[in-house]
Amino acid sequence: MRVLIVYYSRSGHTARLAEVLASEMSQRGHEVVIEAIQVERSWNKWFLPIPLLPLLPFLPLYLLSSSFRRFWHWVYFQPEQAISPLANPDVSGFDLVLLGTPKWLYISYPVVRWLKEVRGLAGKRVATFATFCGPPLKVFEIEMLFEPLEARLKSLGATPSSRLAVPSDFHEYFFRNEMRNLFRWISLRHFGCLLENFTMEGQAGKAEIKRFCDETF
Ligand SMILES: Cc1cc2nc3c(=O)[nH]c(=O)nc-3n(C[C@H](O)[C@H](O)[C@H](O)COP(=O)(O)O)c2cc1C
């Protein structure tokens, strides 16, 4: 198979996951082309979350109600960020596309722009992969990112296939790793195990990567 792995990564974690997937696919005999989406201008980290704040007052409702989630995914404001010209602006020559993004509450802004600029997605099988700081919480981490991402893929005529979600145990906010520490605590409370276990280096993370590769190619 001829495979395109295309991803955005601001701080290197999604890039590392893309490299792991590329090496796994090459070992399985596939031809792999890898492309990092580049932003035209990097945004200040304190500016990035501002457009995401409207969810905060509704977060409890979002977490509790699946019908509210469906509504929210339909109406929420998804920011975009300008990207540099693509090395592979038309993906019609590939048998499979792997699309990677960090979770920025929802889809990362440069990946949204990629979805608008790329051509040839119609009829294409697209598997998605992502990194985020926290443990793989079904609603807050997985659904909040993959549901809107797959909806956009479908609207472009692509067929979303498997999903891979791998925590990075890294968060840019706030001053003394407060967000990372919160997610570490949630991992212990919710899953009864260390967040490290779910990362690329952890046992559960490695198993998840293997499952994704077996399912996808
Ligand atoms: C604007 C913004 C929003 C984020 N939202 C989340 C989030 O909702 N959940 C989470 O676990 N991590 C969140 N993160 C952390 C990143 O998803 C995480 O650090 C990711 O692994 C970074 O990937 P990268 O190194 O490829 O850029 C957010 C980071 C940014 C910059």
The ligand as an SDF file (V2000), in Angstrom:
LIG
                    3D

 31 33  0  0  0  0  0  0  0  0999 V2000
   -4.7340   25.0070   23.0300 C   0  0  0  0  0  0  0  0  0  0  0  0
   -4.4470   23.6580   23.6320 C   0  0  0  0  0  0  0  0  0  0  0  0
   -5.5140   22.8810   24.1080 C   0  0  0  0  0  0  0  0  0  0  0  0
   -5.2580   21.6200   24.6570 C   0  0  0  0  0  0  0  0  0  0  0  0
   -6.3130   20.8650   25.0730 N   0  0  0  0  0  0  0  0  0  0  0  0
   -6.0750   19.6580   25.6340 C   0  0  0  0  0  0  0  0  0  0  0  0
   -7.1620   18.8510   26.0830 C   0  0  0  0  0  0  0  0  0  0  0  0
   -8.3390   19.1780   25.9190 O   0  0  0  0  0  0  0  0  0  0  0  0
   -6.8610   17.6610   26.6920 N   0  0  0  0  0  0  0  0  0  0  0  0
   -5.5710   17.2590   26.8810 C   0  0  0  0  0  0  0  0  0  0  0  0
   -5.3610   16.1800   27.4590 O   0  0  0  0  0  0  0  0  0  0  0  0
   -4.5280   17.9760   26.4160 N   0  0  0  0  0  0  0  0  0  0  0  0
   -4.7500   19.1610   25.8020 C   0  0  0  0  0  0  0  0  0  0  0  0
   -3.6990   19.9020   25.3370 N   0  0  0  0  0  0  0  0  0  0  0  0
   -2.3360   19.3420   25.4250 C   0  0  0  0  0  0  0  0  0  0  0  0
   -1.8770   18.7510   24.0920 C   0  0  0  0  0  0  0  0  0  0  0  0
   -2.9150   18.0370   23.4500 O   0  0  0  0  0  0  0  0  0  0  0  0
   -0.7100   17.7610   24.3170 C   0  0  0  0  0  0  0  0  0  0  0  0
    0.3340   18.4080   24.9790 O   0  0  0  0  0  0  0  0  0  0  0  0
   -0.2400   17.1580   23.0010 C   0  0  0  0  0  0  0  0  0  0  0  0
    0.4250   15.9390   23.2440 O   0  0  0  0  0  0  0  0  0  0  0  0
    0.7100   18.0930   22.2580 C   0  0  0  0  0  0  0  0  0  0  0  0
    1.0580   17.5120   21.0340 O   0  0  0  0  0  0  0  0  0  0  0  0
    2.2840   18.0750   20.1650 P   0  0  0  0  0  0  0  0  0  0  0  0
    3.5230   17.9510   21.0160 O   0  0  0  0  0  0  0  0  0  0  0  0
    2.3350   17.1820   18.9780 O   0  0  0  0  0  0  0  0  0  0  0  0
    1.9950   19.4900   19.8100 O   0  0  0  0  0  0  0  0  0  0  0  0
   -3.9200   21.1460   24.7670 C   0  0  0  0  0  0  0  0  0  0  0  0
   -2.8610   21.9480   24.2950 C   0  0  0  0  0  0  0  0  0  0  0  0
   -3.1280   23.1760   23.7160 C   0  0  0  0  0  0  0  0  0  0  0  0
   -1.9680   23.9990   23.1910 C   0  0  0  0  0  0  0  0  0  0  0  0
  1  2  1  0
  2  3  1  0
  2 30  2  0
  3  4  2  0
  4  5  1  0
  4 28  1  0
  5  6  2  0
  6  7  1  0
  6 13  1  0
  7  8  2  0
  7  9  1  0
  9 10  1  0
 10 11  2  0
 10 12  1  0
 12 13  2  0
 13 14  1  0
 14 15  1  0
 14 28  1  0
 15 16  1  0
 16 17  1  0
 16 18  1  0
 18 19  1  0
 18 20  1  0
 20 21  1  0
 20 22  1  0
 22 23  1  0
 23 24  1  0
 24 25  2  0
 24 26  1  0
 24 27  1  0
 28 29  2  0
 29 30  1  0
 30 31  1  0
M  END
$$$$
